[in-house]
Amino acid sequence: MKKTADPFLSILQPTDNAETRTERPYIERQAQVYRMGHRLERGESLSDDERVYLGKALMAIAEGTDPYKALDLETNKPGQRRSSGFVAHNAREAAVGWIAAVIKPGEDGTPALKVGDAIKTAAEKFGYEEGTMKKIWNESARDPVFKLL
């Protein structure tokens, strides 16, 4: 099999030693599989490498391999949860970006909302409890630029 130029298809990149393969973060691997599924659902075609990847994964699953392992979605780090997915991550990032945007002073020098009010509104808007939203805000980098996958 030829080497692929797509760094997201790590399972397709042959290496001399499996121990030397660069481990991509779980969230990136999960986003990759999600995007491929979304494209299939919309009727879009996949690249040759993506078709091989999915074909091998589906055959491995049919033979009894754990689906997470077959799709390169196995976590190797103790304590890392599979459910810490990119959709939830992106929702948190969007909420933080929204708060950062509405507390930024406008042309007149005053913010649209005070931080407390922005957190309360963001909690309602994005479906969080107010305390959870406050914790997300306090733990965030408070960067209004989205880095969504």
C-alpha positions as CSV (number, residue, x, y, z in Angstrom):
1,M,0.0,0.0,0.0
2,K,1.3,3.5,-0.8
3,K,1.9,6.1,1.9
4,T,-0.9,8.5,2.2
5,A,-0.5,12.3,2.2
6,D,-3.4,12.7,4.6
7,P,-2.0,12.9,8.1
8,F,-5.4,12.1,9.6
9,L,-5.4,8.6,8.2
10,S,-2.8,7.4,10.6
11,I,-3.9,3.8,10.4
12,L,-3.0,3.8,6.7
13,Q,0.6,5.1,7.1
14,P,2.8,2.0,7.3
15,T,5.8,2.3,9.7
16,D,8.7,0.0,10.3
17,N,7.9,0.0,14.0
18,A,4.4,0.5,15.3
19,E,5.9,2.0,18.5
20,T,7.3,5.0,16.4
21,R,4.0,5.9,14.8
22,T,3.0,9.4,15.9
23,E,-0.1,9.2,18.1
24,R,-2.6,11.9,17.2
25,P,-4.9,13.1,19.9
26,Y,-8.1,11.1,20.4
27,I,-10.3,14.1,19.6
28,E,-8.6,14.5,16.1
29,R,-9.1,10.8,15.3
30,Q,-12.7,11.0,16.4
31,A,-13.3,14.1,14.3
32,Q,-11.8,12.4,11.3
33,V,-14.2,9.4,11.5
34,Y,-17.1,11.7,12.1
35,R,-16.3,13.8,9.0
36,M,-16.0,10.7,6.9
37,G,-19.4,9.5,8.1
38,H,-21.0,12.9,7.5
39,R,-19.6,12.9,4.0
40,L,-21.0,9.4,3.3
41,E,-24.4,10.4,4.7
42,R,-24.5,13.4,2.3
43,G,-23.6,11.1,-0.6
44,E,-20.2,12.5,-1.1
45,S,-17.3,10.3,-2.3
46,L,-14.3,9.4,-0.2
47,S,-10.7,9.3,-1.2
48,D,-9.2,5.9,-2.1
49,D,-7.3,5.9,1.2
50,E,-10.4,6.7,3.2
51,R,-12.3,3.8,1.4
52,V,-9.5,1.4,2.2
53,Y,-9.4,2.6,5.8
54,L,-13.2,2.2,6.3
55,G,-13.2,-1.1,4.4
56,K,-10.4,-2.6,6.6
57,A,-12.1,-1.3,9.7
58,L,-15.5,-2.7,8.9
59,M,-14.0,-6.1,8.0
60,A,-12.0,-6.1,11.3
61,I,-15.2,-5.3,13.2
62,A,-17.1,-8.1,11.4
63,E,-14.2,-10.5,12.5
64,G,-14.7,-9.5,16.1
65,T,-12.2,-6.7,16.6
66,D,-13.3,-4.0,19.0
67,P,-14.8,-1.2,16.9
68,Y,-12.9,1.5,18.7
69,K,-9.6,-0.3,18.0
70,A,-10.6,-1.1,14.3
71,L,-11.4,2.6,13.7
72,D,-8.2,3.8,15.4
73,L,-10.4,5.3,18.2
74,E,-8.8,3.4,21.1
75,T,-7.4,5.5,23.9
76,N,-4.0,4.5,25.1
77,K,-3.8,6.9,28.0
78,P,-5.2,5.7,31.4
79,G,-8.1,7.8,32.5
80,Q,-8.9,9.2,29.0
81,R,-12.5,8.8,28.3
82,R,-13.9,8.0,24.9
83,S,-16.9,10.2,25.5
84,S,-14.7,13.3,25.7
85,G,-15.7,14.0,22.1
86,F,-15.0,16.8,19.7
87,V,-18.7,17.8,19.5
88,A,-18.9,18.6,23.2
89,H,-15.4,20.3,23.0
90,N,-16.5,22.5,20.1
91,A,-19.7,23.4,22.0
92,R,-17.6,24.5,25.0
93,E,-15.3,26.5,22.7
94,A,-18.2,28.2,21.0
95,A,-19.7,29.2,24.3
96,V,-16.4,30.6,25.5
97,G,-16.0,32.5,22.2
98,W,-19.5,33.9,22.5
99,I,-18.9,35.1,26.0
100,A,-15.6,36.7,25.0
101,A,-17.4,38.5,22.1
102,V,-20.2,39.9,24.2
103,I,-18.0,41.2,27.0
104,K,-15.6,42.9,24.6
105,P,-16.0,46.7,24.7
106,G,-17.8,48.0,21.7
107,E,-17.2,51.3,19.9
108,D,-18.6,53.3,22.8
109,G,-16.2,51.5,25.2
110,T,-18.8,49.5,27.1
111,P,-19.4,45.8,26.7
112,A,-22.7,44.5,25.5
113,L,-22.9,42.3,28.7
114,K,-21.1,42.1,32.0
115,V,-19.2,38.9,32.5
116,G,-21.8,37.4,35.0
117,D,-24.7,38.2,32.7
118,A,-22.8,36.8,29.7
119,I,-22.1,33.6,31.6
120,K,-25.8,33.3,32.6
121,T,-27.0,34.0,29.0
122,A,-24.4,31.6,27.5
123,A,-25.5,28.9,29.9
124,E,-29.1,29.2,28.6
125,K,-28.0,29.6,25.0
126,F,-25.7,26.6,24.9
127,G,-27.6,24.3,27.3
128,Y,-25.3,24.3,30.4
129,E,-26.1,24.9,34.1
130,E,-24.9,28.3,35.1
131,G,-22.3,26.9,37.5
132,T,-20.9,24.6,34.8
133,M,-20.7,27.5,32.3
134,K,-18.9,29.6,34.9
135,K,-16.4,26.7,35.4
136,I,-15.9,26.3,31.7
137,W,-15.3,30.1,31.4
138,N,-12.8,30.2,34.3
139,E,-10.9,27.2,32.9
140,S,-10.8,28.5,29.3
141,A,-8.1,30.4,27.6
142,R,-10.8,33.0,27.0
143,D,-9.7,33.2,23.4
144,P,-12.5,34.5,21.2
145,V,-11.0,32.9,18.1
146,F,-12.6,29.5,17.5
147,K,-10.4,26.5,16.8
148,L,-13.1,24.1,15.9
149,L,-12.3,20.8,14.4
